[in-house]
Amino acid sequence: MATPKIRELIENIASLLPTGTEGIKDDFKDNLKILLNDYLRKINVVTREEFDTQSAVLKKTRSKLDEIEKKLKGK
């Protein structure tokens, strides 16, 4: 789940490391990416795309439910 915001955060943090430590920066960025992704999974954070998809499914389901309820009330 390396979204652009997470990548930007990692780059910003890595830029705080001293210059001349490119090998360390690369390892640091890889480890930080793993740590952030693991943490976000543990706290059950979903991406905006997943949220929007589930919201659309829920809206469609709610619409169908309302339609069925109207039909049942009419009988």
MINU-419890 format. One line per field, with one value per residue: x, y, z of N, C-alpha, C, O, CB in turn; residue in one letter; residue number from 1; chain. Coordinates in steps of 0.02 Angstrom, whole numbers. Glycine has a CB too. Layout:
<sites>
nu: (X  ...)
nv: (Y  ...)
nw: (Z  ...)
cau: (X  ...)
cav: (Y  ...)
caw: (Z  ...)
cu: (X  ...)
cv: (Y  ...)
cw: (Z  ...)
ou: (X  ...)
ov: (Y  ...)
ow: (Z  ...)
cbu: (X  ...)
cbv: (Y  ...)
cbw: (Z  ...)
type: (A  ...)
seq: (NUM  ...)
mol: (A  ...)
</sites>
This chain:
<sites>
nu: (42  89  58  54  65  124  246  296  307  404  514  532  569  685  764  811  919  1099  1202  1290  1265  1202  1182  1140  1027  944  921  860  744  679  656  579  467  413  386  291  186  152  110  0  -85  -111  -186  -300  -320  -385  -361  -403  -461  -510  -604  -692  -740  -807  -902  -979  -1032  -1108  -1200  -1270  -1324  -1404  -1497  -1562  -1618  -1707  -1795  -1849  -1913  -2013  -2089  -2135  -2213  -2314  -2391)
nv: (-59  66  215  373  475  408  372  500  546  457  492  624  606  529  623  698  633  631  691  591  466  370  230  190  270  212  83  123  188  78  -4  83  99  -32  -41  64  21  -102  -55  26  -72  -144  -55  -53  31  90  116  266  236  105  135  221  132  35  119  153  27  3  109  73  -49  -4  71  -29  -102  -7  1  -129  -128  -33  -100  -206  -140  -96  -207)
nw: (0  -46  -60  -149  -51  58  0  -22  110  158  77  119  254  235  172  276  326  337  200  79  122  43  23  149  158  61  116  235  186  126  239  318  238  242  380  397  312  374  500  463  411  528  603  533  420  269  92  1  -119  -98  2  -68  -166  -87  -30  -142  -174  -59  -68  -184  -142  -37  -108  -182  -76  -22  -130  -132  -7  -30  -125  -47  48  -30  -56)
cau: (0  134  24  99  76  172  310  318  328  468  565  544  607  752  803  840  982  1156  1222  1345  1244  1151  1167  1101  962  903  900  815  680  647  632  525  408  386  358  229  134  131  73  -65  -126  -131  -239  -357  -329  -394  -346  -461  -492  -550  -660  -740  -770  -855  -957  -1021  -1068  -1157  -1252  -1310  -1361  -1456  -1548  -1601  -1656  -1763  -1841  -1884  -1957  -2070  -2131  -2167  -2264  -2369  -2431)
cav: (0  123  269  431  511  370  380  569  548  420  534  682  582  509  683  724  598  667  675  543  402  345  159  188  300  163  33  157  197  12  -26  128  81  -94  -24  104  -22  -149  -17  46  -133  -162  -10  -62  89  71  170  306  199  51  166  244  73  7  167  146  -36  13  153  33  -97  33  89  -90  -117  41  -18  -190  -108  1  -152  -245  -98  -90  -269)
caw: (0  -49  -95  -160  12  97  -33  -9  180  163  45  163  312  212  155  337  339  310  132  75  152  -4  37  211  143  25  165  280  151  119  305  339  197  271  446  389  284  427  550  435  408  596  628  487  376  199  45  -20  -174  -68  35  -119  -196  -39  -23  -200  -167  -6  -94  -230  -102  -1  -157  -196  -16  -20  -183  -108  48  -59  -156  7  79  -78  -60)
cu: (44  102  72  113  127  241  339  343  396  525  583  585  678  795  834  905  1040  1173  1281  1327  1190  1133  1124  1031  916  877  848  746  643  617  575  461  374  353  292  172  108  88  3  -112  -153  -186  -298  -372  -337  -376  -410  -498  -536  -612  -714  -776  -823  -914  -1006  -1063  -1123  -1215  -1299  -1353  -1418  -1513  -1593  -1644  -1717  -1816  -1882  -1933  -2020  -2118  -2169  -2223  -2325  -2414  -2478)
cv: (62  178  327  470  475  377  449  575  515  462  594  662  564  569  715  690  636  646  627  475  370  272  152  217  249  109  63  165  131  -11  18  113  18  -79  15  61  -72  -113  2  -14  -152  -117  -8  0  63  131  207  269  143  79  188  186  43  54  161  81  -29  57  114  -17  -63  52  29  -109  -71  22  -80  -173  -74  -50  -192  -205  -92  -151  -276)
cw: (0  -91  -105  -95  55  66  -20  63  189  134  89  224  292  195  217  356  308  238  134  105  108  9  99  198  109  73  213  248  144  185  330  301  226  338  440  363  336  479  524  427  477  623  580  445  305  155  27  -75  -147  -34  -15  -152  -150  -28  -81  -196  -114  -30  -141  -192  -65  -47  -173  -136  -10  -71  -161  -52  21  -91  -102  41  35  -81  -2)
ou: (36  118  125  169  170  291  399  395  439  579  642  632  726  856  880  943  1030  1159  1318  1371  1140  1074  1078  981  857  818  798  695  582  560  527  407  313  297  244  116  47  37  -46  -172  -210  -229  -341  -430  -300  -376  -465  -560  -592  -666  -773  -836  -879  -970  -1066  -1122  -1179  -1273  -1360  -1412  -1473  -1572  -1654  -1702  -1772  -1876  -1943  -1988  -2075  -2179  -2227  -2273  -2381  -2470  -2515)
ov: (106  186  329  495  507  387  457  607  541  466  612  698  581  567  756  716  670  589  623  432  346  255  111  190  244  91  31  151  129  -34  -7  114  16  -102  -1  65  -83  -139  -5  -7  -173  -140  36  18  19  188  181  269  133  51  176  190  28  31  164  81  -52  42  122  -26  -89  49  35  -130  -93  27  -82  -200  -86  -44  -209  -234  -84  -147  -325)
ow: (43  -150  -74  -87  86  102  -8  76  224  164  96  243  327  202  210  398  258  218  183  113  133  6  100  224  125  70  229  280  154  188  359  330  232  350  475  388  340  500  560  436  484  661  586  437  283  177  36  -77  -171  -39  -5  -165  -172  -18  -72  -214  -125  -15  -138  -208  -61  -28  -176  -145  6  -57  -172  -50  47  -85  -112  61  59  -107  2)
cbu: (-47  204  -38  68  10  152  303  261  275  464  541  478  572  745  758  790  979  1217  1241  1406  1218  1176  1232  1136  970  943  960  843  692  697  689  546  428  442  408  242  160  192  111  -56  -86  -71  -211  -418  -269  -466  -311  -439  -438  -507  -636  -704  -717  -820  -929  -979  -1019  -1123  -1220  -1264  -1314  -1427  -1515  -1554  -1612  -1738  -1802  -1832  -1920  -2047  -2088  -2115  -2236  -2340  -2387)
cbv: (0  102  292  477  518  295  368  619  514  352  559  714  522  463  734  717  525  657  740  570  412  353  120  229  361  131  7  227  229  -40  -24  201  70  -146  16  163  -59  -181  46  80  -191  -158  60  -81  139  47  143  376  171  12  226  285  20  -8  239  146  -94  45  213  -4  -133  97  115  -148  -110  112  -33  -242  -61  52  -199  -267  -29  -76  -330)
cbw: (60  -78  -55  -211  51  102  -109  -22  225  127  -23  186  345  151  119  394  313  355  93  108  224  -76  45  267  98  -32  205  301  82  94  355  328  123  280  486  342  223  460  570  367  378  643  639  526  382  185  -18  -45  -221  -17  77  -172  -212  27  -19  -264  -147  55  -131  -281  -52  31  -222  -214  46  -33  -247  -83  97  -112  -199  58  95  -146  -61)
type: (M  A  T  P  K  I  R  E  L  I  E  N  I  A  S  L  L  P  T  G  T  E  G  I  K  D  D  F  K  D  N  L  K  I  L  L  N  D  Y  L  R  K  I  N  V  V  T  R  E  E  F  D  T  Q  S  A  V  L  K  K  T  R  S  K  L  D  E  I  E  K  K  L  K  G  K)
seq: (1  2  3  4  5  6  7  8  9  10  11  12  13  14  15  16  17  18  19  20  21  22  23  24  25  26  27  28  29  30  31  32  33  34  35  36  37  38  39  40  41  42  43  44  45  46  47  48  49  50  51  52  53  54  55  56  57  58  59  60  61  62  63  64  65  66  67  68  69  70  71  72  73  74  75)
mol: (A  A  A  A  A  A  A  A  A  A  A  A  A  A  A  A  A  A  A  A  A  A  A  A  A  A  A  A  A  A  A  A  A  A  A  A  A  A  A  A  A  A  A  A  A  A  A  A  A  A  A  A  A  A  A  A  A  A  A  A  A  A  A  A  A  A  A  A  A  A  A  A  A  A  A)
</sites>
